[in-house]
Each structure stands twice: as structure tokens, then as C-alpha cells.
């Protein structure tokens, strides 16, 4: 490294690991990415994996580290617990826990919990994306969408998380496309294109008639048998239906909001943006990588003021 780092920031997911070395001026001095998520680290050792990445970028031995994500889960490095909603985003860094018996100052950020007996919910990692994305929203009530295997829709008032909902859309897509009768309609078709007419039509159908969800799903199989629906369009319809159902549920529970913020990246971000725009929404787009890095930076500045 050519400049002295101020701190290191890590996003430790279930199946991925990202590390940034941040200078005193806020610039990124070095970056590391790998597939050594919690599942791998639980076997190989969190400390060993982290040290290897720090050594690879010649990070100073004194460098403090702030971590978000699954490193703080019950099965992770050190359980960081949850802040309960309603929760102020600024309160997250103050609840970070220190990792004991290590040769650095390492803090793991907590997740958020919604302790509602009828709609209990938890998130871990996405709260840091929220911390990074909230600055640009300018107050008011917003609905923040963070797509993923388990998508999060957060009801944000100013910088306070009022509540949130998790949708198992990504996991359901994988299960349905591989382990149900619909797998015969899809074969090994390519990834869904964000501009697919079949995708947009399915989003609209699901948004309009969410109570027909299981009927709409079977129509994918029937369309292949009766209307020569292609494998690519079958895949697009399934994706559109599930995302459309997710949006319908999130909008219904949101109440009055000033806008929708989409925190996402890559192909999945493009699909959600296309789905929302096809329904007449104009989401504010925030890159997910930028959001989590800004959130970790905000947390570090509160934990270790310069």
C-alpha cells in the first residue's frame, strides 16, 4: 500500500466476502473479493480468512475493521444481535460488538429485527446498505427495495426504519424452476432479459391479480403445452410473476410514501428497475456496492472519530 489506511470495511455474506481498505480521505486504497462467505469461514476460520486478505493488500497491523453481514449471525464469527424496529439508522454503529481475543480492533454491526408476532422479520447486512443509501433520500417517507435471494422492502421515515418485509422471491424462483413441473417448460434457458415483453406482461398480471398466484404459475406450463411458449419466455414469465407478486405485497403494506428507492446492482437490479418502471413507478436507483461501502464508512466514522 502506498498510503496509510484509516480502517478496513468488510461485507461478509453467506457465500461472499468483500473487503475495502479506506484511507483517511475516504478513498478506497485496496479491495478484495472472494467466495469465502460465512459457510466457508465457519469451517476455515473467520480470523484466518480475514488475515489472509489483509496480508494480500499489505494492510497495517494496527488497522481497525468494521464488518457487516453474516459474520454477526448466530452461526458466524461473533453474534451481534439485532436492533428492534422502529430503529434509527444512526444507532446501528453504537450497537456494534467487539470481537474478543484478536490482535486488532474488530467490530461487527448488528442486524435489525421486527418483533411482530404476526409478521416477525429479520435482516443482517441490508441495514448497512440502508445506512449508506439514506443520505441521498432527503427525508420523508420512502420505500426502499433491496433485491436478493431474500428481498427486503423497508419502510423508512427520515432516518428511522419503521418496519420491513422480506420476500423469498429469489429462492422461490430457484426452487420452482428446478424442482417443480415448471422445470419442463424452461429447460436450460438463458438469464431473463430486463426488456423481455413476457417478463413485463407477467409483472403486470401478478400486480393486478396477486390472489391468482398459483394459477398464474401453472399458466407457464400450460402456455408451453398449448401455445408453444419458448423456454426463454417461460423463464421470463416465472421471474416476472414472482417479482410482480413481491411488488404487489410490498406496495400494499407500505401505506403512503414519497418514493421508492431501489438499492441493487447488476442483472437483478436491471430486472427490478424494469418491473417497477413498467408499473408506472420511477424508482431512485442506488448501486448496492456503493451503498454498503458508504454505510460501513458512516459506521466507522461514528465508531472511530478522526
C-alpha positions in Angstrom: 0.0 0.0 0.0 1.2 3.5 -0.8 -0.9 5.3 1.8 -1.7 4.6 5.4 -5.2 3.1 5.8 -7.7 4.6 8.3 -9.8 1.5 8.6 -10.9 -1.7 6.8 -14.5 -2.4 5.9 -15.9 -5.8 5.2 -19.3 -7.1 4.0 -19.4 -10.8 4.9 -22.3 -12.6 3.3 -23.4 -16.2 3.4 -21.5 -17.1 0.2 -19.4 -14.0 -0.5 -16.7 -11.8 1.1 -15.8 -8.2 0.2 -13.1 -6.1 1.9 -12.1 -2.5 1.3 -9.2 -0.6 2.8 -10.3 3.0 3.3 -7.9 6.0 3.6 -8.3 9.0 5.9 -9.7 11.0 3.0 -12.4 8.3 2.4 -10.8 6.9 -0.8 -10.6 3.2 -1.5 -6.9 2.2 -1.2 -7.4 -1.5 -1.9 -10.2 -4.0 -2.5 -10.6 -7.8 -2.2 -13.5 -10.1 -3.1 -13.9 -13.8 -2.8 -16.5 -16.6 -2.4 -15.4 -17.2 1.2 -18.7 -16.4 2.8 -19.9 -17.5 6.2 -20.4 -21.1 5.1 -16.8 -21.4 4.2 -15.5 -19.2 7.0 -17.3 -21.3 9.7 -15.0 -24.2 8.7 -11.8 -22.5 7.6 -11.9 -19.8 10.4 -13.1 -16.2 10.1 -9.9 -14.8 11.6 -7.7 -16.8 9.2 -9.6 -15.7 6.1 -9.7 -12.1 7.1 -5.9 -12.1 7.9 -5.1 -13.6 4.6 -6.9 -10.9 2.7 -5.4 -8.1 4.8 -1.9 -9.6 4.2 -2.6 -9.7 0.5 -3.0 -5.9 0.4 -0.3 -5.3 3.0 -2.7 -3.7 5.4 -1.1 -2.2 8.6 -1.3 -4.4 11.6 -3.0 -1.7 13.7 -5.8 -1.1 11.2 -9.3 -1.3 12.8 -12.0 -3.2 10.9 -15.8 -2.8 10.8 -17.8 -5.7 9.4 -21.4 -6.2 8.5 -23.4 -9.2 7.4 -23.4 -12.9 8.4 -20.2 -12.7 10.4 -22.5 -11.4 13.1 -25.1 -14.2 12.8 -25.5 -16.9 15.4 -23.6 -19.3 13.2 -21.0 -16.6 12.3 -17.8 -15.3 14.0 -19.5 -13.5 16.9 -23.2 -13.0 17.3 -24.0 -9.3 17.0 -27.7 -9.4 17.8 -30.4 -7.1 16.5 -31.8 -3.6 16.9 -35.5 -3.7 17.1 -37.8 -1.6 14.9 -38.6 1.2 14.9 -34.9 1.9 14.8 -32.8 4.9 13.9 -30.1 4.1 11.4 -27.6 6.3 13.3 -28.0 3.9 16.3 -26.5 0.9 14.4 -22.8 1.7 14.9 -23.2 2.2 18.6 -24.5 -1.4 19.0 -21.5 -2.9 17.2 -19.9 -5.7 19.2 -16.1 -6.2 19.5 -14.6 -9.5 18.5 -12.7 -10.9 21.6 -9.2 -12.4 21.6 -7.9 -10.9 18.4 -4.9 -8.7 17.8 -7.0 -5.9 16.1 -10.0 -3.7 17.0 -12.7 -5.6 15.0 -16.3 -4.5 15.3 -19.3 -6.3 13.9 -22.5 -4.4 13.2 -25.9 -5.7 14.4 -28.9 -6.5 12.2 -32.5 -5.3 12.5 -35.4 -7.2 13.9 -39.1 -6.7 13.6 -40.7 -8.4 16.7 -44.3 -8.6 15.5 -46.0 -11.9 16.4 -47.9 -11.9 13.1 -45.1 -10.6 10.9 -41.8 -11.3 12.5 -38.8 -10.4 10.3 -35.0 -10.0 10.5 -32.3 -8.6 8.3 -28.5 -8.8 8.5 -26.3 -6.8 6.2 -29.0 -4.9 4.4 -29.2 -2.4 7.4 -25.7 -1.2 6.4 -26.9 -0.7 2.8 -29.7 1.4 4.2 -27.3 3.4 6.3 -25.4 4.2 3.1 -28.4 4.9 0.9 -30.5 7.0 3.3 -28.3 10.1 2.9 -29.5 10.8 -0.6 -33.2 10.4 0.1 -33.7 13.8 1.7 -36.0 12.8 4.5 -39.7 12.0 4.2 -41.2 8.5 4.0 -39.7 6.2 1.4 -40.0 2.5 0.5 -36.5 1.0 0.0 -36.2 -2.2 -2.1 -33.1 -4.3 -1.8 -33.5 -7.3 -4.2 -31.7 -10.6 -3.5 -32.4 -14.3 -2.7 -34.5 -12.9 0.1 -35.5 -9.4 -1.0 -36.1 -6.7 1.6 -38.6 -3.9 1.4 -38.0 -1.3 4.1 -40.4 1.4 5.3 -38.1 4.3 6.0 -39.3 7.6 7.6 -36.4 10.1 7.5 -33.6 8.0 9.0 -35.8 5.7 11.1 -36.7 2.2 10.0 -40.4 1.9 10.8 -40.6 -1.7 9.6 -39.8 -4.0 6.8 -40.8 -7.1 4.9 -38.8 -10.0 3.4 -39.8 -11.8 0.3 -38.3 -15.2 -0.6 -38.5 -14.4 -4.3 -35.0 -15.4 -5.4 -35.2 -18.7 -3.5 -38.7 -19.5 -4.8 -37.6 -18.8 -8.4 -34.7 -21.3 -8.0 -36.9 -24.0 -6.4 -39.8 -23.6 -8.8 -37.6 -23.5 -11.9 -35.6 -26.6 -10.9 -37.9 -28.8 -8.7 -41.5 -28.4 -9.9 -43.4 -29.3 -13.1 -42.4 -25.9 -14.5 -38.8 -27.1 -14.9 -40.0 -28.9 -18.1 -41.1 -25.6 -19.6 -37.7 -23.9 -19.0 -35.0 -26.3 -19.8 -31.6 -24.6 -19.6 -32.7 -21.2 -21.0 -30.6 -18.1 -20.6 -30.9 -15.4 -17.9 -34.0 -13.3 -18.1 -33.7 -10.1 -20.2 -34.9 -6.9 -18.4 -36.6 -5.7 -21.7 -38.5 -9.0 -22.3 -42.2 -8.4 -23.2 -43.0 -11.8 -21.5 -41.4 -10.5 -18.3 -43.3 -7.2 -18.3 -46.6 -8.9 -19.1 -46.2 -11.3 -16.2 -45.3 -8.5 -13.8 -48.5 -6.7 -14.7 -50.6 -9.8 -14.3 -49.2 -10.6 -10.9 -49.5 -7.0 -9.7 -53.2 -6.8 -10.9 -54.3 -10.2 -9.6 -52.0 -11.4 -6.8 -54.7 -13.7 -5.4 -54.3 -15.8 -8.6 -50.7 -16.5 -7.9 -50.7 -20.3 -8.1 -52.9 -20.2 -11.1 -50.6 -17.8 -12.9 -47.7 -20.0 -12.1 -49.3 -23.1 -13.7 -50.1 -21.0 -16.8 -46.4 -21.2 -17.6 -46.7 -24.9 -18.1 -49.9 -24.7 -19.9 -48.5 -22.0 -22.2 -45.7 -24.3 -23.2 -48.1 -27.2 -24.0 -50.8 -25.2 -25.8 -49.2 -22.0 -27.1 -45.6 -23.1 -27.9 -44.2 -20.8 -25.2 -40.4 -20.8 -25.6 -38.1 -21.8 -22.7 -36.8 -18.2 -22.6 -40.3 -16.7 -22.3 -41.3 -19.3 -19.8 -38.4 -18.3 -17.6 -39.2 -14.6 -18.1 -42.8 -15.2 -17.2 -41.9 -17.0 -14.0 -39.5 -14.3 -13.0 -42.0 -11.6 -13.8 -44.8 -13.2 -11.8 -42.7 -13.7 -8.7 -41.3 -10.1 -8.8 -44.7 -8.8 -9.6 -46.2 -10.6 -6.6 -43.4 -9.2 -4.4 -44.1 -5.7 -5.6 -47.8 -6.1 -5.0 -47.2 -7.2 -1.5 -44.7 -4.5 -0.7 -46.8 -1.7 -2.0 -49.9 -2.9 -0.2 -48.1 -2.9 3.2 -46.3 0.4 2.6 -49.0 2.9 3.1 -48.3 6.5 1.8 -44.7 7.1 0.7 -43.0 9.8 -1.2 -41.0 7.5 -3.5 -39.3 4.1 -4.0 -35.5 3.7 -3.7 -34.0 0.7 -5.4 -30.7 -0.4 -3.9 -29.4 -3.0 -6.3 -26.8 -3.8 -8.9 -26.2 -6.0 -12.0 -28.7 -8.1 -13.8 -31.1 -8.4 -10.8 -31.1 -4.6 -10.4 -32.0 -4.2 -14.0 -34.9 -6.7 -13.7 -36.4 -4.8 -10.7 -35.9 -1.4 -12.2 -37.7 -2.7 -15.4 -40.5 -4.2 -13.3 -41.1 -1.1 -11.3 -40.9 1.2 -14.3 -43.4 -1.0 -16.3 -45.9 -0.5 -13.4 -45.5 3.3 -13.6 -43.1 3.8 -10.7 -39.9 6.0 -11.1 -37.5 4.5 -8.5 -34.4 6.3 -7.4 -31.5 3.9 -8.1 -28.6 3.4 -5.8 -25.8 0.9 -6.6 -25.7 -1.8 -3.9 -21.9 -1.9 -3.7 -21.7 1.8 -3.2 -24.4 1.8 -0.6 -22.8 -0.9 1.6 -19.4 0.8 1.3 -20.9 4.1 2.3 -22.8 2.5 5.1 -19.7 0.9 6.5 -17.8 4.2 6.2 -20.5 6.0 8.1 -20.4 3.4 10.8 -16.6 3.6 11.0 -16.6 7.4 11.4 -19.0 7.1 14.4 -17.1 4.2 16.0 -13.6 5.7 15.4 -13.9 9.5 15.0 -10.8 11.1 13.4 
